Structure formats: structure tokens, C-alpha cells
């Protein structure tokens, strides 16, 4: 199964950029949580250092590389390989082959996150030189932990989810508010999926050109009932995702990329819901959209190739969406690729990050 990330666009100037964090403070607080109840001296010794290197890390005076930081996590008894696998939901094959705390794994992880994003674009998002980004991707240099976090956010917009693999983000003062907002956005998406589309409709250029908010405009544009529009707007306003301008128009006030895979059961329900929404539009508007199917036989090897092709397509789709402006359409894409034969009935249900 393919499960898209929900793109929430706030303005034509900032929607493609990652969130802004104090990455050094994030790294220091993250390391402090990894240390737990151990003293800095005791944890330094556990990491086989003679000096109190943990104090230097947590005071932002020195930094471990990402590989060393992951190794430090492993020294607390955490299965780093298993945690990294959860980030992908379908662990890449190289994760099973390599030491999960090695520089090689970090390099492969960076390239996996990068996908098809040009190095120049990544460097721009991270505010680093193209040379530095290229060296990290080639494994010629290892990023310090703050730079690694900066890369994760720039490449995937999912730094908060990465931090949550190992600690509770609510315990990190630098990201606690953002984590609470992200969780609220997920709950909103689970409770009323149309709220996501309504939120995006408020950012369409046609809506922004209205003299004031017109009840029913969004409903008509999205093919919804007026009651659904009003319910979604009420939920969005209550959650603080929109505000009313002096003109009376509603404005989105938060930037977020919502990965709906954190709750597998709710995520599966959402996939079913949006697939049903597509079927409904196929019945009502068969000429508005692209609907097609094909049934065929294929080898195991080529079936795996098609699955990878779908993953690559979603990565390319994400790159196009992130760079697209102005906002002129609210679009739903559903992709299905599954084996119908009984031999594959027990195949694992797989989400693919976009």
C-alpha cells in the first residue's frame, strides 16, 4: 500500500521550506534524554571516554557525529536497527546488512532520505554549501549530530518523527510545541479527513482573491456539502490552524507535513477512506481525473521492480508538490499495487513514505 504524506501549504513563499529549529539545542536536549538518569560522567565512561565528553555535547561545545550518537543510543540498550526500521515502516534492505551505528549506515540513510531531491535544493534548505552536502552524501565526511538533524528535516520534513524513535519529543523544550501541533494535526486528520482538503482549499489563489469569506465556496469547489465545510472549518479554527483576517477571509497559520503512518490502525482506516473518496468521484465525475486499472501476471522479481517503481514515483511526486506554486488545485492521488493471488494474501501491508 502507498500512504502519502499530507502537504499543508501556508503561503507561496515558505511552504517548500523545512521548519526552523535551533538544531544545536535540539541535539543537546536529545542527547540529554538519551542519557537518562545516568550522570554525565557515568555515561561518558559507559561510552568508553576518559574525559567527560557528554558534558561537552550537552553544553553545545562539541558534537558527536551522527554515527557516534547512534552508537551512544545503542549503549543504553536500545535496538537502533529496529528503531530506524520503524521510521521507514518498510526497512530498506541495506539496514539489515550494515551495522546500524556505522558511518556507512548514516551515509545510506542520508541518500535514502534524499531520494531524487537535487543536492543544490537540499543545500538551500539546510543553509549549507553544496560541497558540504555532497560530501555527506558521498560518505567523504560525517555530519555532526545537529547537521544530521538539519538534513533529516530538510530532506523529509519528519525530524520530529525521527526524534520520537528514541525519546519523547514532548520532553524536548525546543520541539515540544511543534510535536503537540503535529499530534493535533494527526488527530484532526483521523477524525475528519476532509478537514485536510478544506485547509488546502483556503490556500488556493482563487480563494485568496475573494473580497471576503463566502460560506459554501469551499464546499462547491471541493464537491462537499455545506455542513461538511462548516464542520471542517470549525475544527480547524478550534485547533488553531486558521484565523480570520480583517477582510473576513480565512488564513492558514501553520506549516506542517503530517505523516499519518504513526498510528497503523488509523492510517489503514484513512487509506480506506480516501480510496472510497476516489471511488465516489469516479461515480459522480468519471471525466474529471485519471482512473485506470490493469490486471496481469508477473514474476516475483518484476513485481518487486514495480513496487520500487511506485516508491520512486511517490518520491518524485513529493519533489514536484514541494516546489509547485501557485496553489491552483487541491489534488488527491491514490495508488494501488497488490497481488490478487492466494499465495500473496498474507503479504505485509506496507506504507511507502512520500
C-alpha positions in Angstrom: 0.0 0.0 0.0 1.1 3.6 -0.6 0.3 6.2 2.0 1.0 9.8 1.1 2.2 12.5 3.4 -0.3 15.3 3.7 1.1 18.5 2.4 -0.2 21.6 4.3 0.7 24.7 2.4 0.7 28.0 4.2 2.0 30.5 1.7 3.6 30.6 -1.7 6.9 31.7 -0.1 7.5 29.3 2.7 5.6 26.1 2.0 8.6 24.3 0.5 11.0 25.0 3.4 11.6 22.8 6.4 10.6 24.1 9.8 13.2 26.2 11.6 14.8 24.7 14.7 17.7 25.5 16.8 19.4 22.3 15.8 22.3 22.5 18.2 19.8 22.9 21.1 17.7 20.1 19.8 20.8 17.9 19.6 21.8 18.8 23.1 18.4 18.1 24.6 18.1 14.9 22.6 21.4 13.6 23.9 20.3 14.6 27.5 17.2 12.4 27.1 19.3 9.6 25.7 21.5 9.8 28.8 18.5 9.3 31.1 19.2 9.2 34.8 22.9 8.5 34.4 25.3 11.3 35.3 27.3 12.8 32.5 30.5 11.3 33.9 29.0 7.8 34.2 27.6 8.0 30.7 30.9 9.2 29.3 32.6 6.2 30.9 29.9 3.9 29.5 30.8 5.3 26.1 34.5 4.4 26.9 35.7 8.0 27.1 38.2 9.0 29.7 37.0 12.6 29.7 33.5 14.0 30.4 32.7 14.2 26.7 28.9 14.1 27.4 29.2 17.4 29.2 30.8 18.9 26.1 28.0 17.6 24.0 25.1 18.7 26.2 26.7 22.2 26.6 27.0 22.6 22.8 30.8 22.8 23.0 31.5 19.8 20.9 29.4 17.3 18.9 29.4 13.6 18.1 28.9 12.6 14.5 25.5 11.1 13.8 27.1 7.6 13.7 28.7 8.1 17.2 25.4 9.5 18.5 23.5 6.4 17.3 26.2 4.2 18.8 25.7 6.1 22.1 22.0 5.2 21.8 22.9 1.6 21.4 24.9 1.7 24.6 21.7 2.4 26.5 20.3 -1.0 25.4 18.1 0.4 22.5 17.9 -1.7 19.3 18.9 1.1 16.9 18.3 -1.1 13.8 14.7 -1.8 14.9 14.0 1.9 15.6 15.4 3.1 12.3 13.3 0.4 10.6 10.2 1.9 12.2 11.0 5.3 10.6 10.7 3.7 7.2 7.9 1.2 8.0 9.4 -0.9 5.2 13.1 -1.1 6.2 15.4 -0.8 3.3 17.5 -3.9 2.6 20.8 -2.2 3.5 19.6 -1.7 7.0 19.7 -5.4 7.6 23.1 -5.7 6.1 25.1 -2.9 7.8 26.0 -2.1 11.4 23.1 0.4 12.2 25.5 2.7 14.1 28.2 2.8 11.4 29.2 5.8 9.2 28.2 3.7 6.2 24.6 3.4 7.5 24.4 7.1 8.1 25.5 7.7 4.5 23.0 5.3 3.2 20.3 6.8 5.4 21.1 10.3 4.1 20.8 9.1 0.5 17.6 7.2 1.2 16.1 10.4 2.7 17.3 12.5 -0.2 15.5 10.5 -2.8 15.5 12.5 -6.1 16.0 15.9 -4.5 18.8 17.8 -6.2 21.8 18.5 -4.0 21.6 22.2 -4.6 18.0 22.2 -3.3 18.9 20.2 -0.2 21.8 22.6 0.5 19.5 25.6 0.1 17.0 24.1 2.6 19.8 23.3 5.1 21.6 26.6 4.5 24.9 24.8 4.0 27.2 24.7 1.0 26.6 22.3 -1.8 30.1 21.0 -1.2 29.3 20.0 2.4 26.0 18.3 1.4 27.7 16.4 -1.4 30.5 15.2 1.0 27.9 13.8 3.4 26.0 12.0 0.7 29.2 10.5 -0.7 30.4 9.4 2.7 33.5 11.6 2.4 32.6 13.4 5.7 30.3 12.5 8.5 27.7 15.1 9.6 27.7 16.3 13.2 24.5 15.4 15.1 23.0 18.9 14.6 23.8 18.8 10.9 22.3 15.3 10.7 19.1 16.6 12.2 19.1 19.5 9.8 19.5 17.1 6.9 16.6 14.9 8.1 14.3 17.9 8.3 15.4 19.3 5.0 15.1 16.0 3.1 11.9 14.5 4.7 10.2 17.2 6.9 10.0 14.5 9.5 12.6 15.4 12.1 10.1 15.3 14.9 9.2 11.7 14.0 12.9 10.8 13.8 13.5 12.2 17.3 10.5 10.3 18.5 12.1 7.0 17.5 14.4 7.3 20.6 12.9 9.9 23.0 9.6 11.6 23.8 9.7 14.9 21.8 7.4 16.4 24.4 10.4 16.3 26.8 12.5 18.5 24.5 11.7 22.2 25.1 12.8 23.2 21.6 10.3 21.0 19.8 7.6 20.2 22.4 5.2 22.8 21.0 5.7 21.6 17.4 5.3 18.0 18.5 2.0 18.8 20.2 0.8 20.6 17.0 1.8 17.6 14.9 -0.1 15.2 17.1 -3.1 17.5 17.0 -2.9 17.6 13.2 -2.9 13.8 13.0 -5.9 13.6 15.3 -7.7 16.1 13.2 -6.9 14.1 10.0 -8.1 10.9 11.6 -11.3 12.4 13.0 -12.4 14.3 9.9 -10.3 13.6 6.7 -12.0 16.3 4.7 -10.5 18.9 7.0 -7.2 18.4 5.3 -8.6 19.2 1.9 -10.6 22.2 3.3 -7.4 23.6 4.8 -5.7 23.3 1.5 -8.6 25.0 -0.3 -8.2 28.1 1.8 -4.7 28.5 0.2 -5.9 28.4 -3.4 -5.3 31.6 -5.3 -9.0 31.8 -6.3 -10.0 31.8 -2.6 -7.4 34.5 -1.7 -8.8 36.7 -4.4 -12.3 36.7 -2.8 -13.2 40.0 -1.2 -14.3 38.2 2.0 -15.1 34.6 3.1 -18.1 33.2 1.3 -19.8 30.3 3.1 -20.2 27.4 0.6 -17.3 28.5 -1.7 -15.0 25.8 -0.4 -17.8 23.2 -0.4 -18.7 24.0 -4.0 -15.0 23.9 -5.0 -14.4 20.5 -3.4 -17.8 19.0 -4.1 -18.8 18.8 -0.4 -21.9 19.6 1.5 -22.1 23.0 3.3 -22.5 21.1 6.6 -19.1 19.3 5.9 -17.4 22.6 5.1 -18.7 24.3 8.3 -17.7 21.3 10.4 -14.2 21.2 9.0 -13.7 25.0 9.4 -14.9 24.8 13.0 -12.4 22.0 13.7 -9.6 23.9 12.0 -10.3 27.1 13.9 -10.6 25.3 17.2 -7.2 23.6 16.6 -5.7 27.0 15.7 -4.9 26.1 12.1 -6.8 29.0 10.6 -7.5 32.6 11.6 -9.9 35.3 10.3 -8.3 38.3 8.6 -9.7 41.8 8.8 -11.1 41.2 5.3 -13.1 38.3 6.6 -11.1 35.7 4.7 -9.7 32.7 6.5 -5.9 32.3 6.5 -3.9 29.2 7.3 -1.4 29.9 10.1 0.8 26.8 10.4 3.1 24.8 8.2 3.2 21.1 8.7 3.8 17.9 6.9 1.7 15.2 8.5 2.9 11.7 8.3 -0.3 9.6 9.0 1.6 6.3 9.5 2.4 6.8 13.2 -0.9 5.0 14.1 -1.0 1.9 11.8 -4.7 1.2 12.5 -5.8 4.8 11.9 -3.5 5.1 8.9 -5.2 2.0 7.4 -8.6 3.5 8.0 -7.5 6.7 6.3 -6.3 4.8 3.3 -9.6 3.1 3.0 -11.4 6.4 3.5 -9.6 8.2 0.7 -9.8 5.2 -1.6 -13.6 5.5 -1.1 -13.5 9.2 -1.8 -11.8 8.4 -5.1 -14.4 5.8 -5.9 -17.2 8.3 -5.1 -15.7 10.9 -7.5 -15.3 8.2 -10.2 -19.0 7.5 -9.9 -20.0 11.2 -9.8 -17.4 12.7 -12.2 -15.9 10.0 -14.4 -14.4 12.5 -16.8 -12.7 14.6 -14.1 -9.5 12.8 -13.2 -7.4 9.9 -14.2 -8.8 6.4 -13.4 -7.4 3.2 -14.8 -6.7 -0.4 -13.9 -4.8 -3.3 -15.3 -4.7 -7.0 -14.2 -1.8 -9.1 -15.3 0.6 -11.9 -14.4 4.2 -11.2 -13.5 7.3 -12.8 -11.9 8.2 -12.2 -8.3 11.3 -10.3 -9.4 9.4 -8.0 -11.7 6.6 -7.5 -9.1 9.3 -6.2 -6.7 10.5 -3.9 -9.5 7.0 -2.5 -9.9 6.8 -1.9 -6.2 10.1 0.1 -6.3 8.8 2.0 -9.3 5.8 3.1 -7.3 8.1 4.2 -4.4 10.2 6.2 -6.8 7.1 7.8 -8.3 6.0 8.9 -4.9 9.4 10.5 -4.2 9.2 12.3 -7.5 5.7 13.4 -6.8 6.8 14.8 -3.4 9.5 16.8 -5.0 7.1 18.3 -7.6 4.5 19.1 -5.0 7.0 20.8 -2.7 8.2 23.1 -5.4 4.9 23.8 -7.1 3.4 27.3 -7.0 0.9 29.0 -7.1 -1.7 26.9 -5.4 -4.4 26.4 -8.0 -5.8 22.8 -7.4 -6.4 20.6 -4.4 -5.4 17.1 -5.6 -6.0 13.6 -4.3 -3.8 10.8 -5.6 -4.4 7.2 -4.7 -2.1 4.3 -5.9 -2.8 0.6 -5.5 -0.5 -2.2 -6.5 -1.3 -5.6 -5.0 -1.1 -9.3 -5.8 -4.5 -10.8 -6.0 -3.5 -14.5 -6.0 -3.8 -16.5 -2.8 0.0 -17.0 -2.5 0.3 -13.4 -1.6 -2.7 -13.0 0.7 -0.5 -12.9 3.8 1.9 -10.3 2.4 2.7 -7.5 4.8 0.6 -4.3 4.4 3.2 -1.7 3.5 3.2 2.1 3.7 5.6 4.0 1.5 6.7 7.4 2.6 6.3 10.1 0.1 
